[in-house]
Protein backbone atom coordinates (compact mmCIF):
# COMPACT_ATOMS: atom_id res chain seq x y z
CA UNK A 1 0.00 0.00 0.00
CA UNK A 2 1.30 3.43 -0.97
CA UNK A 3 1.00 6.34 1.45
CA UNK A 4 0.44 9.80 0.00
CA UNK A 5 0.62 13.10 1.85
CA UNK A 6 -1.62 15.52 -0.06
CA UNK A 7 -0.78 19.10 0.90
CA UNK A 8 -2.37 22.31 -0.43
CA UNK A 9 -0.68 25.65 0.28
CA UNK A 10 -2.92 28.00 -1.70
CA UNK A 11 -5.09 30.31 0.43
CA UNK A 12 -7.61 30.32 -2.41
CA UNK A 13 -10.40 27.77 -1.76
CA UNK A 14 -11.94 25.64 -4.46
CA UNK A 15 -10.38 24.28 -7.63
CA UNK A 16 -9.90 26.05 -10.94
CA UNK A 17 -12.07 24.52 -13.62
CA UNK A 18 -14.67 23.52 -11.03
CA UNK A 19 -15.20 26.53 -8.76
CA UNK A 20 -15.29 30.24 -9.57
CA UNK A 21 -11.89 31.81 -8.85
CA UNK A 22 -10.62 28.43 -7.65
CA UNK A 23 -6.98 27.50 -7.14
CA UNK A 24 -4.94 26.09 -10.02
CA UNK A 25 -2.64 24.20 -7.66
CA UNK A 26 -5.59 22.63 -5.86
CA UNK A 27 -6.81 21.45 -9.24
CA UNK A 28 -3.45 19.85 -9.95
CA UNK A 29 -3.13 18.07 -6.60
CA UNK A 30 -6.74 16.84 -6.82
CA UNK A 31 -6.01 15.50 -10.30
CA UNK A 32 -2.86 13.68 -9.14
CA UNK A 33 -4.56 12.08 -6.14
CA UNK A 34 -7.65 11.11 -8.16
CA UNK A 35 -5.50 9.41 -10.79
CA UNK A 36 -3.53 7.60 -8.10
CA UNK A 37 -6.73 6.37 -6.44
CA UNK A 38 -7.90 5.02 -9.79
CA UNK A 39 -4.74 2.90 -10.02
CA UNK A 40 -4.58 2.02 -6.32
CA UNK A 41 -7.96 2.32 -4.54
CA UNK A 42 -6.42 1.12 -1.27
CA UNK A 43 -3.75 3.83 -1.11
CA UNK A 44 -3.59 5.74 2.16
CA UNK A 45 -4.16 9.46 1.61
CA UNK A 46 -3.44 11.98 4.37
CA UNK A 47 -4.69 15.49 3.60
CA UNK A 48 -3.22 18.68 5.01
CA UNK A 49 -4.52 22.15 4.05
CA UNK A 50 -1.90 24.67 5.12
CA UNK A 51 -3.37 27.33 2.86
CA UNK A 52 -6.44 27.55 5.09
CA UNK A 53 -4.69 26.59 8.34
CA UNK A 54 -1.02 27.67 8.14
CA UNK A 55 1.49 26.05 10.50
CA UNK A 56 2.93 28.04 13.36
CA UNK A 57 5.97 30.17 12.61
CA UNK A 58 9.33 29.44 14.16
CA UNK A 59 9.65 31.19 17.52
CA UNK A 60 12.31 31.39 20.20
CA UNK A 61 10.23 28.95 22.27
CA UNK A 62 10.07 26.53 19.32
CA UNK A 63 13.84 26.71 18.78
CA UNK A 64 14.56 26.14 22.48
CA UNK A 65 12.23 23.13 22.57
CA UNK A 66 13.45 21.60 19.31
CA UNK A 67 17.10 21.77 20.36
CA UNK A 68 16.48 20.37 23.83
CA UNK A 69 16.99 16.57 24.06
CA UNK A 70 13.65 14.76 24.06
CA UNK A 71 14.10 13.36 27.57
CA UNK A 72 14.74 16.86 28.96
CA UNK A 73 11.76 18.67 27.43
CA UNK A 74 9.23 20.18 29.78
CA UNK A 75 5.50 19.85 29.24
CA UNK A 76 5.41 23.37 27.81
CA UNK A 77 8.17 22.47 25.34
CA UNK A 78 6.26 19.39 24.26
CA UNK A 79 3.19 21.53 23.71
CA UNK A 80 5.15 24.00 21.57
CA UNK A 81 6.37 21.14 19.37
CA UNK A 82 3.06 19.26 19.18
CA UNK A 83 2.04 20.60 15.76
CA UNK A 84 5.55 20.15 14.37
CA UNK A 85 5.59 16.56 15.67
CA UNK A 86 2.35 15.84 13.81
CA UNK A 87 3.54 17.44 10.57
CA UNK A 88 6.86 15.61 10.77
CA UNK A 89 5.16 12.26 11.40
CA UNK A 90 3.03 12.77 8.29
CA UNK A 91 6.17 13.27 6.20
CA UNK A 92 7.95 10.30 7.78
CA UNK A 93 5.04 7.97 6.95
CA UNK A 94 4.56 9.16 3.37
CA UNK A 95 5.95 7.50 0.27
CA UNK A 96 4.91 10.41 -1.95
CA UNK A 97 4.42 14.05 -1.00
CA UNK A 98 1.92 15.73 -3.34
CA UNK A 99 2.56 19.44 -2.78
CA UNK A 100 0.30 22.09 -4.28
CA UNK A 101 2.27 25.34 -3.98
CA UNK A 102 1.56 28.49 -6.03
CA UNK A 103 4.40 30.83 -6.88
CA UNK A 104 4.07 34.15 -5.06
CA UNK A 105 6.68 36.83 -5.81
CA UNK A 106 9.11 34.29 -7.26
CA UNK A 107 8.89 31.85 -4.34
CA UNK A 108 6.41 29.88 -2.24
CA UNK A 109 3.75 31.40 0.03
CA UNK A 110 4.71 31.87 3.67
CA UNK A 111 2.60 28.90 4.81
CA UNK A 112 4.74 26.50 2.79
CA UNK A 113 7.99 27.89 4.21
CA UNK A 114 6.51 27.54 7.70
CA UNK A 115 5.68 23.91 6.90
CA UNK A 116 9.25 23.28 5.69
CA UNK A 117 10.64 24.82 8.90
CA UNK A 118 8.38 22.56 10.98
CA UNK A 119 9.41 19.30 9.28
CA UNK A 120 13.17 19.86 9.15
CA UNK A 121 13.88 18.63 12.66
CA UNK A 122 17.26 17.80 14.11
CA UNK A 123 17.10 14.25 15.43
CA UNK A 124 13.88 13.48 13.54
CA UNK A 125 14.46 14.15 9.85
CA UNK A 126 18.12 15.19 9.81
CA UNK A 127 21.14 14.74 12.07
CA UNK A 128 24.46 16.56 12.38
CA UNK A 129 27.76 15.19 13.64
CA UNK A 130 31.37 15.59 12.57
CA UNK A 131 31.61 11.79 12.30
CA UNK A 132 29.38 11.86 9.20
CA UNK A 133 30.88 12.27 5.76
CA UNK A 134 29.34 13.83 2.70
CA UNK A 135 25.60 14.28 2.40
CA UNK A 136 24.34 11.82 -0.26
CA UNK A 137 22.22 14.37 -2.14
CA UNK A 138 23.74 17.80 -1.45
CA UNK A 139 27.30 19.24 -1.34
CA UNK A 140 27.33 19.30 2.47
CA UNK A 141 29.37 17.58 5.15
CA UNK A 142 28.42 16.29 8.61
CA UNK A 143 24.67 16.21 7.90
CA UNK A 144 22.85 12.88 7.77
CA UNK A 145 19.38 12.78 6.17
CA UNK A 146 17.20 10.49 8.27
CA UNK A 147 14.44 9.75 5.74
CA UNK A 148 16.54 7.33 3.74
CA UNK A 149 15.05 4.11 5.08
CA UNK A 150 13.10 3.70 1.80
CA UNK A 151 12.66 5.61 -1.48
CA UNK A 152 10.42 8.67 -1.15
CA UNK A 153 9.22 11.15 -3.76
CA UNK A 154 8.06 14.75 -3.65
CA UNK A 155 5.80 16.06 -6.42
CA UNK A 156 5.65 19.86 -6.48
CA UNK A 157 2.61 21.12 -8.42
CA UNK A 158 2.70 24.85 -8.94
CA UNK A 159 1.12 27.77 -10.80
CA UNK A 160 2.85 30.87 -12.11
CA UNK A 161 1.58 34.22 -13.29
CA UNK A 162 4.14 34.63 -16.09
CA UNK A 163 5.92 31.98 -18.17
CA UNK A 164 9.44 30.76 -18.78
CA UNK A 165 10.43 29.83 -15.22
CA UNK A 166 11.58 26.29 -16.06
CA UNK A 167 15.33 25.57 -16.47
CA UNK A 168 16.57 27.27 -19.62
CA UNK A 169 13.57 29.59 -19.72
CA UNK A 170 13.67 33.36 -19.92
CA UNK A 171 12.84 33.73 -16.20
CA UNK A 172 14.60 30.64 -14.85
CA UNK A 173 16.97 32.73 -12.73
CA UNK A 174 13.98 34.25 -10.93
CA UNK A 175 12.48 30.92 -9.95
CA UNK A 176 13.15 30.43 -6.25
CA UNK A 177 10.31 27.95 -5.80
CA UNK A 178 11.43 24.56 -7.08
CA UNK A 179 15.14 24.96 -6.22
CA UNK A 180 14.44 25.84 -2.59
CA UNK A 181 11.86 23.08 -2.14
CA UNK A 182 14.14 20.49 -3.76
CA UNK A 183 17.08 21.48 -1.56
CA UNK A 184 15.05 21.37 1.66
CA UNK A 185 13.45 18.00 0.90
CA UNK A 186 16.63 16.35 -0.34
CA UNK A 187 18.33 17.66 2.81
CA UNK A 188 16.14 15.33 4.89
CA UNK A 189 16.44 12.40 2.49
CA UNK A 190 13.59 12.70 -0.01
CA UNK A 191 15.65 12.00 -3.11
CA UNK A 192 12.92 11.83 -5.74
CA UNK A 193 11.78 15.30 -6.82
CA UNK A 194 9.33 16.06 -9.63
CA UNK A 195 7.78 19.39 -10.57
CA UNK A 196 4.94 20.39 -12.90
CA UNK A 197 3.55 23.89 -13.22
CA UNK A 198 0.79 25.83 -14.90
CA UNK A 199 1.97 29.11 -16.42
CA UNK A 200 0.34 32.16 -18.07
CA UNK A 201 -2.05 32.67 -15.15
CA UNK A 202 -1.96 36.46 -15.48
CA UNK A 203 -2.34 36.35 -19.27
CA UNK A 204 -5.20 33.86 -19.17
CA UNK A 205 -7.04 32.84 -22.32
CA UNK A 206 -5.72 30.21 -24.69
CA UNK A 207 -2.18 30.34 -23.28
CA UNK A 208 -3.40 29.46 -19.79
CA UNK A 209 -5.77 26.78 -21.11
CA UNK A 210 -3.00 25.13 -23.12
CA UNK A 211 -0.60 25.25 -20.19
CA UNK A 212 -3.24 23.72 -17.91
CA UNK A 213 -3.96 20.84 -20.28
CA UNK A 214 -0.23 20.21 -20.69
CA UNK A 215 0.22 20.10 -16.91
CA UNK A 216 -2.68 17.68 -16.45
CA UNK A 217 -1.29 15.38 -19.15
CA UNK A 218 2.15 15.46 -17.57
CA UNK A 219 0.60 14.54 -14.22
CA UNK A 220 -1.09 11.54 -15.84
CA UNK A 221 2.25 10.32 -17.17
CA UNK A 222 4.01 10.96 -13.86
CA UNK A 223 1.36 9.05 -11.90
CA UNK A 224 1.73 6.04 -14.18
CA UNK A 225 5.52 6.19 -13.96
CA UNK A 226 5.67 6.51 -10.17
CA UNK A 227 2.99 3.88 -9.62
CA UNK A 228 4.87 1.38 -11.78
CA UNK A 229 8.16 2.19 -10.03
CA UNK A 230 6.73 1.84 -6.52
CA UNK A 231 4.80 -1.32 -7.41
CA UNK A 232 8.04 -2.91 -8.66
CA UNK A 233 9.82 -1.95 -5.44
CA UNK A 234 7.08 -3.55 -3.36
CA UNK A 235 7.26 -6.91 -5.13
CA UNK A 236 8.66 -9.69 -2.93
CA UNK A 237 12.31 -10.35 -3.66
CA UNK A 238 13.52 -13.90 -4.40
CA UNK A 239 15.14 -15.65 -1.47
N, C-alpha and C positions, 0 to 999 in steps of 0.2 A: 504494500500500500504506500502510495506517495503522499507526502504531507506538503501542502502549500500554505504559505503565509501570504494572504491577499491584503495589501496595504494601499489605501488611497490617501494622498496628501493634498488633494485640491480642496479648497474651502467652498468651491461651487458645488451645490448638491445636484443630483440628477445626472443623467448621461446624455451627451450630445447625440442627436439622431433619434432620441426617444423623448426627452423632456426639453421644454423651452429653456434656452440659455444653459443647458446642461454641460457638464465637464467632458472634455475630449479624453482626458486621461482615465476618467472613470469608465468611459465607453471601452477603452482599450483593455483595461484590467478585467472588466466584465466579460469581454469577448474571449480573452485568454482563458479565464477560469471556466467559462461555459464550454469551450472547446475541449479543455482538459477533462471536465466531467463527462463529456460525451465519449471520450476514449476510456476513461477510468471512473465509472460511477461511484466506486467505493473510496475514492481519494478523500483524504482528510483535509478540509479547508478551514483555516482559521482566518477570520476577518478582523481587520483593525483599521478604523477610520480616524486618522490623525488630522485630516483636514477639518473635521467637525469637532474633534476632541484632541487638541494638540498635547503632546507630552510636556511634562514640566521642564523648565529650563535648568541648566546647570547652575547651582548655587554654591556658596561656600559651605553650607551644611551638607549638600550632596557630596562635594569633593571630600570633606572630612570623613563622611561615612564610607564612601567607596574605597578610600585608601586606608581604612582601619581594618585590620584582620577580622575575619568573620566572627571568630570566637570572642573578640573584644568589643563588638558593637553593642551599644546600648539599645534599649527599646526605641528611643527616639530616632536613632540612626537607622534601625531596621525599617521604621515607618517612612523615613525620607527615601529609602531605596526601594520601597515596595513596588512602585510603578515600574521602575527600571528593572527590577527582578522579573516582573511579569513579561515585559517587552523582550528582555534578553532570553528568557525561557522559550518564547515563541520563535525566536530566531534559531536557537539551538535545536529545536525539534524539527524545523522545516527542512525539506529537501530542496524546495524552490521558493524563492522570495519573488512575488509578483508585485512590483512597486510602481504605482501610478503617481508620477511626480511631474507637474507642469514646470516649465522654465519661467521663472520670474526674474527679470533684470539680470539675465545671463547665468543664473544659478537656481538652486532649488528654493522653494518656500521655507520659511523659518521652521515650520513644524517638522519638515523632513530632517533638517539639521539637528533639531532637538532630539528626534528619534535616533539618529546616528550617535549622538553624544550619550544617549541612554543605553545603547547596546554595545558600545565599545567599553568593556569593563575589564580592568586588570584583575586577573585571577579567574575570570569567567570566560571571556572570549579572546583574550590575549594575555601573554605573560612577558615579563622582561627580566633578564638575568645575563650577566656577562659571560656565563658558561655557554649560552646559545651562540650558534654561528650566524650564518646569513639567513635572512627571512626567505622562504621559498618562493614568494611571489613579488616581493618588492626589494629595491636596493637598500635594505636596512640590515643592521646587525643588532644582536642581543634581544630581538623581539621574536616570540614564538606564537604564531596563530594557533588558537586552541580549537577551532572548528574544522579540524582536518581529519576527524575520525571517519568521515565518509564524503563522497563528492556532493557538493552543494552548488546550486546555481542561483544567480540573481538576474531577474528580467526587469530592466528599467524601461517603463513605457511612459513617454513624455509627449508634450505638446509645446510648440514654439510659435511665437507671433510672426517672425520673419522666416527666412529659409537660408540654407547653406551652412548650417552649423555642424554637419557631419565632417569627419576627417577629410581634408582636401578641399572643403567647401570655402566659400568666400568669407564666412564668418566663423570658421573653425576655431580661430584663436580666441574668440569671445565666448566659447562654450565652456563654462565652468561647472556644468551639470554632470554629465557622464564621467569626466575624468575624476572629479572629487568623489562621486559615489563609488566608482570602481576601486579607487585607492583605499577608501575606508573599508569596503567590504572584503577586499583581498587581504587587507591588514589583519583581519580576524580569521581568515582561512577560507572564505567563499571564493573559490578560484574561478568558477564559471560565471562569466558576465556577458549579458546580451542586452542590447538596447535597440529600441524601435521608437520612432517619433513621428508625430503629425506636424507638418509645417504649414506656413501660409495662413495662420489663424487670423492675423490682422487683415490680410488681403481678402480672404473669404472666397466666395464664388467657386469657379471651376478648379482653380489651383488648390484650394483647401479640400474640395471633394475628391480630387485625384490623389492628393497626399493621404487622405483618410483611407481610401480604398486600398492604396498601396500598403499602408501600415497594417490594415486588417489582414491582407493576404500574407504579409510577412509573418504576422502572428500565427496564422494557420500553419505555415511551414515550420516555424520554430516549435510550436506545440508538438507536431508530429515528430520532429527530430529529437526533442528532449524526451518525449514519451518512449520512443524506441530505444534511446540510449539508456534511460533509467530502467526500463524493462529488462534490457540485456544484462545490466549490472545486478539485477535482483534474481536472475536465474540461478538455481543451485549449481555450484561448481562440482566437477567430477572429483571423486575421492582420490 
